[in-house]
């Protein structure tokens, strides 16, 4: 019985693999497009985490983004703005990533794919803060590559 069940599950997987289906996938091809190209990153200024100085990202998250970009052979194009403006640009496909001290309590989780928390800190009140970044909804290969990098960098 187990052998029959295993075969029943294996056949569809082999058929999908033969069709060139990759999981996870990026419907809009974000990971393929930015690898060896340009990673467009929105920065909502947040002191110590993400700011632009002279057109370059600075801060803890900006450094992580630069290192991630280097790991996929990409250049970073930094765009500064408010969270609402940046999330709208992310939804329109103009940005690949948004940073700026976002936490897992972000209200933007219906507008963007929020990474798993990659770092925990403690705020002034002693509460635990879990830091995240925002990527385009549905671009799962890109999100997995980013989360894997963030996990390894932690």
C-alpha positions in Angstrom: 0.0 0.0 0.0 2.8 2.4 0.9 4.6 1.6 -2.3 1.4 2.4 -4.3 1.0 5.7 -2.5 4.6 6.7 -3.1 4.3 5.9 -6.8 1.0 8.0 -7.0 2.8 11.0 -5.4 6.1 10.5 -7.4 4.6 10.4 -10.9 3.1 13.9 -10.8 6.3 15.3 -9.4 8.3 13.7 -12.2 5.9 15.0 -14.8 6.1 18.6 -13.4 9.9 18.4 -13.2 10.0 17.2 -16.8 8.0 20.3 -17.8 10.7 22.6 -16.5 8.6 23.7 -13.5 10.8 25.1 -10.7 9.7 25.5 -7.2 9.8 28.1 -5.7 9.1 30.2 -8.8 9.0 33.9 -9.6 6.1 34.7 -11.9 7.8 38.0 -12.8 11.3 36.6 -12.8 12.7 38.9 -10.1 15.6 36.7 -9.1 16.7 36.0 -12.6 16.4 39.7 -13.6 18.4 41.1 -10.6 21.1 38.3 -10.6 24.0 39.8 -12.5 21.9 43.0 -13.0 20.4 45.7 -10.8 18.6 45.3 -7.5 16.2 48.2 -7.0 15.8 48.9 -3.3 13.4 51.3 -1.6 14.7 52.9 1.5 12.4 54.4 4.1 14.9 56.3 6.3 15.3 54.8 9.7 18.3 55.9 11.7 20.9 53.2 12.2 19.0 50.8 9.9 18.6 52.3 6.5 19.4 55.8 5.2 20.9 57.3 2.0 24.0 59.4 2.2 25.4 60.6 -1.1 23.1 58.2 -3.0 24.5 55.2 -1.1 22.7 53.1 1.4 24.1 53.2 5.0 23.0 51.4 8.1 22.6 47.9 9.3 20.0 46.8 6.7 21.7 48.7 3.9 24.9 46.7 4.6 22.9 43.4 4.5 21.3 44.4 1.2 24.7 45.3 -0.3 26.1 41.9 0.8 23.0 40.1 -0.6 23.4 42.0 -3.9 27.1 41.0 -4.0 26.1 37.4 -3.5 24.0 37.4 -6.6 26.4 39.6 -8.6 24.0 42.6 -8.6 24.4 46.4 -8.3 22.1 48.2 -6.0 20.0 51.2 -7.1 18.8 53.0 -4.0 15.5 54.9 -4.0 14.4 56.9 -1.0 10.8 57.6 0.0 8.1 57.1 2.6 6.8 53.6 3.3 3.5 54.2 1.5 5.2 55.5 -1.6 7.8 52.7 -1.6 5.2 49.9 -1.1 3.1 51.3 -4.0 6.3 51.2 -6.2 7.0 47.6 -5.0 3.5 46.6 -6.0 4.0 48.2 -9.5 7.2 46.3 -10.0 9.4 49.4 -9.8 11.3 48.1 -6.7 12.5 44.7 -5.8 12.9 45.2 -2.1 11.9 47.7 0.6 13.9 48.3 3.8 13.7 50.8 6.6 13.5 49.3 10.1 10.4 47.2 9.3 9.3 44.8 11.9 7.1 41.7 11.8 4.2 43.9 13.1 4.3 45.9 9.8 0.8 46.7 8.4 2.2 46.2 4.9 1.9 42.4 4.9 -1.1 42.5 2.6 0.9 44.6 0.1 4.2 42.8 0.1 5.9 39.5 0.9 7.4 40.0 4.3 10.6 38.0 5.1 10.9 35.9 8.1 12.4 37.9 10.9 16.2 37.9 10.4 17.2 39.7 13.6 15.7 40.2 17.0 16.5 43.3 19.1 15.0 44.8 22.3 13.4 48.3 22.2 13.6 50.9 24.9 10.6 49.4 26.7 12.3 46.0 26.8 10.0 44.4 24.2 11.4 42.1 21.6 11.5 43.6 18.0 11.7 41.2 15.0 13.2 42.9 12.0 12.0 42.0 8.4 12.3 43.3 4.8 9.6 43.6 2.1 9.7 41.9 -1.3 7.1 41.7 -4.1 4.2 39.4 -3.5 4.5 36.0 -5.3 8.2 36.3 -6.2 9.0 33.2 -4.1 12.4 32.3 -5.6 13.6 35.8 -4.9 12.2 35.7 -1.4 13.7 32.3 -0.6 17.2 33.5 -1.9 16.9 36.6 0.3 15.8 34.7 3.4 18.4 32.1 2.9 21.1 34.8 2.7 19.7 36.6 5.8 19.6 33.4 7.8 23.2 32.6 6.9 24.3 36.2 7.6 22.7 36.2 11.1 
